Amino acid sequence: MADNVFEALSDRYRRQLLLELLDRNPGEVLSQSKADSGYAIPSISQHHVHLPKLEAYGFIEWNRDQQIVTKGPQFDEIEPMLELFRENADAVPGDWT
């Protein structure tokens, strides 16, 4: 599981999305619409690479039809690392988010 955590965190977009989910309740939706949440999917690669990867690891659940993301069944595996990054943001290189 550690390899999946590090792979998921190796991309800036995936880190940002996971950090956004960190602040939400388990069933709370993260809309992919900028108007709804201030968070938008920046490119097609997110739909074909990043979201499927996070979903395969179980860190997110992604409803493609409604374009919403929620915490997945394995989110608790990555949550401690996300909290560590957030708590130590001043000690992490500037481009980590």
N, CA and C atoms as a LAMMPS dump frame, in Angstrom:
ITEM: TIMESTEP
0
ITEM: NUMBER OF ATOMS
291
ITEM: BOX BOUNDS ff ff ff
-5.0000000000000000e+02 5.0000000000000000e+02
-5.0000000000000000e+02 5.0000000000000000e+02
-5.0000000000000000e+02 5.0000000000000000e+02
ITEM: ATOMS id mol type element x y z
1 1 1 N 0.816 -1.199 0
2 1 2 C 0 0 0
3 1 3 C 0.86 1.264 0
4 2 1 N 2.04 1.22 0.61
5 2 2 C 2.903 2.401 0.656
6 2 3 C 3.271 2.865 -0.748
7 3 1 N 3.516 1.928 -1.665
8 3 2 C 3.844 2.312 -3.037
9 3 3 C 2.687 3.075 -3.676
10 4 1 N 1.466 2.653 -3.427
11 4 2 C 0.294 3.35 -3.972
12 4 3 C 0.185 4.758 -3.412
13 5 1 N 0.449 4.915 -2.122
14 5 2 C 0.4 6.239 -1.493
15 5 3 C 1.425 7.163 -2.146
16 6 1 N 2.663 6.699 -2.287
17 6 2 C 3.706 7.548 -2.867
18 6 3 C 3.436 7.825 -4.345
19 7 1 N 2.924 6.846 -5.077
20 7 2 C 2.576 7.068 -6.482
21 7 3 C 1.453 8.097 -6.59
22 8 1 N 0.444 7.98 -5.752
23 8 2 C -0.67 8.926 -5.779
24 8 3 C -0.195 10.347 -5.481
25 9 1 N 0.751 10.482 -4.576
26 9 2 C 1.236 11.802 -4.168
27 9 3 C 2.329 12.36 -5.08
28 10 1 N 2.749 11.577 -6.062
29 10 2 C 3.856 12.007 -6.918
30 10 3 C 3.448 13.069 -7.938
31 11 1 N 2.167 13.303 -8.098
32 11 2 C 1.689 14.292 -9.055
33 11 3 C 0.994 15.436 -8.326
34 12 1 N 1.29 16.641 -8.739
35 12 2 C 0.742 17.831 -8.078
36 12 3 C -0.792 17.862 -8.128
37 13 1 N -1.37 17.564 -9.292
38 13 2 C -2.83 17.564 -9.405
39 13 3 C -3.446 16.583 -8.404
40 14 1 N -2.904 15.371 -8.316
41 14 2 C -3.454 14.37 -7.409
42 14 3 C -3.317 14.824 -5.965
43 15 1 N -2.187 15.446 -5.619
44 15 2 C -2.022 15.959 -4.247
45 15 3 C -3.081 16.996 -3.931
46 16 1 N -3.309 17.927 -4.845
47 16 2 C -4.298 18.978 -4.618
48 16 3 C -5.689 18.404 -4.436
49 17 1 N -6.045 17.46 -5.277
50 17 2 C -7.368 16.854 -5.181
51 17 3 C -7.53 16.124 -3.855
52 18 1 N -6.521 15.35 -3.462
53 18 2 C -6.594 14.597 -2.209
54 18 3 C -6.633 15.525 -1.002
55 19 1 N -5.876 16.62 -1.052
56 19 2 C -5.925 17.59 0.043
57 19 3 C -7.289 18.254 0.131
58 20 1 N -7.907 18.512 -1.021
59 20 2 C -9.259 19.076 -1.022
60 20 3 C -10.238 18.108 -0.361
61 21 1 N -10.1 16.828 -0.643
62 21 2 C -10.974 15.822 -0.037
63 21 3 C -10.725 15.667 1.454
64 22 1 N -9.51 15.935 1.898
65 22 2 C -9.164 15.805 3.307
66 22 3 C -10.09 16.623 4.193
67 23 1 N -10.529 17.763 3.716
68 23 2 C -11.38 18.666 4.487
69 23 3 C -12.861 18.305 4.446
70 24 1 N -13.199 17.258 3.74
71 24 2 C -14.606 16.898 3.552
72 24 3 C -14.969 15.666 4.357
73 25 1 N -16.258 15.575 4.699
74 25 2 C -16.767 14.379 5.355
75 25 3 C -16.722 13.221 4.361
76 26 1 N -16.692 11.98 4.824
77 26 2 C -16.536 10.835 3.913
78 26 3 C -17.482 10.814 2.716
79 27 1 N -18.742 11.166 2.876
80 27 2 C -19.68 11.125 1.762
81 27 3 C -19.865 12.441 1.052
82 28 1 N -19.176 13.472 1.498
83 28 2 C -19.343 14.8 0.908
84 28 3 C -18.709 14.845 -0.473
85 29 1 N -19.415 15.423 -1.396
86 29 2 C -19.03 15.451 -2.806
87 29 3 C -18.051 16.575 -3.09
88 30 1 N -17.076 16.278 -3.937
89 30 2 C -16.2 17.296 -4.508
90 30 3 C -16.582 17.393 -5.971
91 31 1 N -17.235 18.49 -6.331
92 31 2 C -17.663 18.68 -7.715
93 31 3 C -16.461 19.058 -8.557
94 32 1 N -16.476 18.643 -9.784
95 32 2 C -15.397 19.014 -10.69
96 32 3 C -15.704 20.318 -11.409
97 33 1 N -16.739 20.99 -10.977
98 33 2 C -17.126 22.264 -11.583
99 33 3 C -16.553 23.41 -10.765
100 34 1 N -15.862 24.294 -11.417
101 34 2 C -15.282 25.442 -10.726
102 34 3 C -16.354 26.274 -10.031
103 35 1 N -17.514 26.393 -10.623
104 35 2 C -18.598 27.185 -10.029
105 35 3 C -19.07 26.578 -8.71
106 36 1 N -19.042 25.268 -8.605
107 36 2 C -19.549 24.615 -7.401
108 36 3 C -18.556 24.651 -6.243
109 37 1 N -17.273 24.452 -6.525
110 37 2 C -16.351 24.265 -5.416
111 37 3 C -15.055 25.047 -5.518
112 38 1 N -14.845 25.764 -6.598
113 38 2 C -13.57 26.437 -6.776
114 38 3 C -12.49 25.498 -7.27
115 39 1 N -12.849 24.285 -7.613
116 39 2 C -11.868 23.292 -8.022
117 39 3 C -12.275 22.725 -9.362
118 40 1 N -11.43 22.834 -10.345
119 40 2 C -11.783 22.362 -11.686
120 40 3 C -10.727 21.396 -12.216
121 41 1 N -11.153 20.455 -13.006
122 41 2 C -10.25 19.539 -13.68
123 41 3 C -9.578 20.318 -14.811
124 42 1 N -8.245 20.471 -14.792
125 42 2 C -7.594 21.337 -15.757
126 42 3 C -7.418 20.76 -17.156
127 43 1 N -7.458 19.446 -17.331
128 43 2 C -7.222 18.913 -18.668
129 43 3 C -7.792 17.51 -18.814
130 44 1 N -7.793 17.067 -20.049
131 44 2 C -8.306 15.734 -20.351
132 44 3 C -7.492 14.654 -19.652
133 45 1 N -6.198 14.884 -19.458
134 45 2 C -5.362 13.864 -18.804
135 45 3 C -5.859 13.525 -17.404
136 46 1 N -6.525 14.452 -16.758
137 46 2 C -7.064 14.173 -15.426
138 46 3 C -8.114 13.062 -15.525
139 47 1 N -8.906 13.104 -16.581
140 47 2 C -9.964 12.105 -16.76
141 47 3 C -9.422 10.752 -17.2
142 48 1 N -8.297 10.76 -17.882
143 48 2 C -7.774 9.517 -18.437
144 48 3 C -6.601 8.941 -17.657
145 49 1 N -6.003 9.732 -16.784
146 49 2 C -4.831 9.264 -16.031
147 49 3 C -5.047 9.372 -14.527
148 50 1 N -5.214 10.589 -14.041
149 50 2 C -5.153 10.836 -12.605
150 50 3 C -6.372 10.317 -11.832
151 51 1 N -7.551 10.652 -12.273
152 51 2 C -8.742 10.178 -11.565
153 51 3 C -8.862 8.653 -11.62
154 52 1 N -8.634 8.022 -12.77
155 52 2 C -8.686 6.553 -12.783
156 52 3 C -7.643 5.914 -11.864
157 53 1 N -6.466 6.513 -11.78
158 53 2 C -5.416 5.97 -10.908
159 53 3 C -5.828 6.063 -9.442
160 54 1 N -6.324 7.21 -9.028
161 54 2 C -6.76 7.37 -7.64
162 54 3 C -7.936 6.465 -7.323
163 55 1 N -8.808 6.281 -8.304
164 55 2 C -9.944 5.388 -8.11
165 55 3 C -9.484 3.933 -8.007
166 56 1 N -8.525 3.54 -8.831
167 56 2 C -8.006 2.166 -8.79
168 56 3 C -7.344 1.86 -7.443
169 57 1 N -6.689 2.848 -6.855
170 57 2 C -6.067 2.663 -5.544
171 57 3 C -7.099 2.68 -4.418
172 58 1 N -8.318 3.116 -4.721
173 58 2 C -9.375 3.178 -3.713
174 58 3 C -9.352 4.454 -2.894
175 59 1 N -8.541 5.434 -3.3
176 59 2 C -8.461 6.685 -2.551
177 59 3 C -9.645 7.592 -2.834
178 60 1 N -10.246 7.441 -4.013
179 60 2 C -11.439 8.218 -4.367
180 60 3 C -12.485 7.29 -4.966
181 61 1 N -13.721 7.782 -4.979
182 61 2 C -14.783 7.212 -5.792
183 61 3 C -15.169 8.31 -6.768
184 62 1 N -15.259 7.955 -8.031
185 62 2 C -15.477 8.944 -9.079
186 62 3 C -16.709 8.572 -9.882
187 63 1 N -17.711 9.42 -9.841
188 63 2 C -18.918 9.24 -10.647
189 63 3 C -18.718 10.033 -11.931
190 64 1 N -18.378 9.314 -12.981
191 64 2 C -18.076 9.961 -14.263
192 64 3 C -19.3 10.674 -14.847
193 65 1 N -20.46 10.082 -14.693
194 65 2 C -21.673 10.675 -15.269
195 65 3 C -22.012 12.015 -14.637
196 66 1 N -21.893 12.091 -13.319
197 66 2 C -22.231 13.324 -12.609
198 66 3 C -21.011 14.209 -12.361
199 67 1 N -19.819 13.717 -12.72
200 67 2 C -18.57 14.459 -12.545
201 67 3 C -18.35 14.887 -11.103
202 68 1 N -18.485 13.917 -10.188
203 68 2 C -18.233 14.192 -8.778
204 68 3 C -17.248 13.17 -8.215
205 69 1 N -16.527 13.59 -7.207
206 69 2 C -15.522 12.766 -6.545
207 69 3 C -15.813 12.777 -5.05
208 70 1 N -15.702 11.622 -4.423
209 70 2 C -15.808 11.501 -2.973
210 70 3 C -14.642 10.666 -2.472
211 71 1 N -14.457 10.66 -1.173
212 71 2 C -13.422 9.822 -0.576
213 71 3 C -13.733 8.361 -0.875
214 72 1 N -12.691 7.618 -1.197
215 72 2 C -12.86 6.202 -1.484
216 72 3 C -12.647 5.344 -0.246
217 73 1 N -12.832 4.029 -0.382
218 73 2 C -12.733 3.124 0.759
219 73 3 C -11.325 3.011 1.346
220 74 1 N -10.313 3.398 0.591
221 74 2 C -8.94 3.337 1.086
222 74 3 C -8.376 4.724 1.437
223 75 1 N -9.24 5.73 1.494
224 75 2 C -8.758 7.087 1.777
225 75 3 C -8.01 7.153 3.101
226 76 1 N -8.428 6.35 4.07
227 76 2 C -7.77 6.382 5.377
228 76 3 C -6.318 5.933 5.287
229 77 1 N -5.927 5.241 4.216
230 77 2 C -4.534 4.823 4.031
231 77 3 C -3.634 5.998 3.662
232 78 1 N -4.184 6.998 2.984
233 78 2 C -3.391 8.136 2.534
234 78 3 C -3.576 9.354 3.437
235 79 1 N -4.617 9.345 4.23
236 79 2 C -4.95 10.499 5.075
237 79 3 C -3.814 10.924 6.013
238 80 1 N -3.116 10.021 6.701
239 80 2 C -2.031 10.464 7.584
240 80 3 C -0.924 11.215 6.844
241 81 1 N -0.607 10.786 5.618
242 81 2 C 0.43 11.475 4.845
243 81 3 C -0.043 12.862 4.428
244 82 1 N -1.302 12.981 4.04
245 82 2 C -1.855 14.289 3.677
246 82 3 C -1.842 15.239 4.875
247 83 1 N -2.214 14.719 6.035
248 83 2 C -2.192 15.541 7.244
249 83 3 C -0.766 15.952 7.6
250 84 1 N 0.18 15.058 7.411
251 84 2 C 1.581 15.372 7.662
252 84 3 C 2.062 16.497 6.756
253 85 1 N 1.721 16.421 5.48
254 85 2 C 2.079 17.498 4.549
255 85 3 C 1.458 18.823 4.976
256 86 1 N 0.185 18.792 5.305
257 86 2 C -0.498 20.029 5.679
258 86 3 C 0.105 20.63 6.953
259 87 1 N 0.35 19.804 7.951
260 87 2 C 0.888 20.294 9.226
261 87 3 C 2.307 20.823 9.092
262 88 1 N 3.037 20.371 8.079
263 88 2 C 4.433 20.767 7.898
264 88 3 C 4.648 21.5 6.584
265 89 1 N 3.648 22.215 6.136
266 89 2 C 3.711 22.896 4.844
267 89 3 C 4.907 23.838 4.736
268 90 1 N 5.299 24.451 5.834
269 90 2 C 6.422 25.388 5.787
270 90 3 C 7.766 24.673 5.624
271 91 1 N 7.818 23.388 5.883
272 91 2 C 9.064 22.63 5.759
273 91 3 C 9.153 21.827 4.46
274 92 1 N 8.074 21.837 3.683
275 92 2 C 8.012 21.073 2.445
276 92 3 C 8.359 22.017 1.293
277 93 1 N 9.066 21.521 0.247
278 93 2 C 9.39 22.398 -0.891
279 93 3 C 8.172 23.129 -1.41
280 94 1 N 8.369 24.339 -1.892
281 94 2 C 7.296 25.24 -2.285
282 94 3 C 6.346 24.733 -3.34
283 95 1 N 6.771 23.792 -4.175
284 95 2 C 5.889 23.348 -5.251
285 95 3 C 5.213 22.018 -4.95
286 96 1 N 5.114 21.643 -3.695
287 96 2 C 4.525 20.34 -3.35
288 96 3 C 3.011 20.331 -3.529
289 97 1 N 2.369 21.503 -3.532
290 97 2 C 0.92 21.548 -3.742
291 97 3 C 0.581 22.1 -5.099
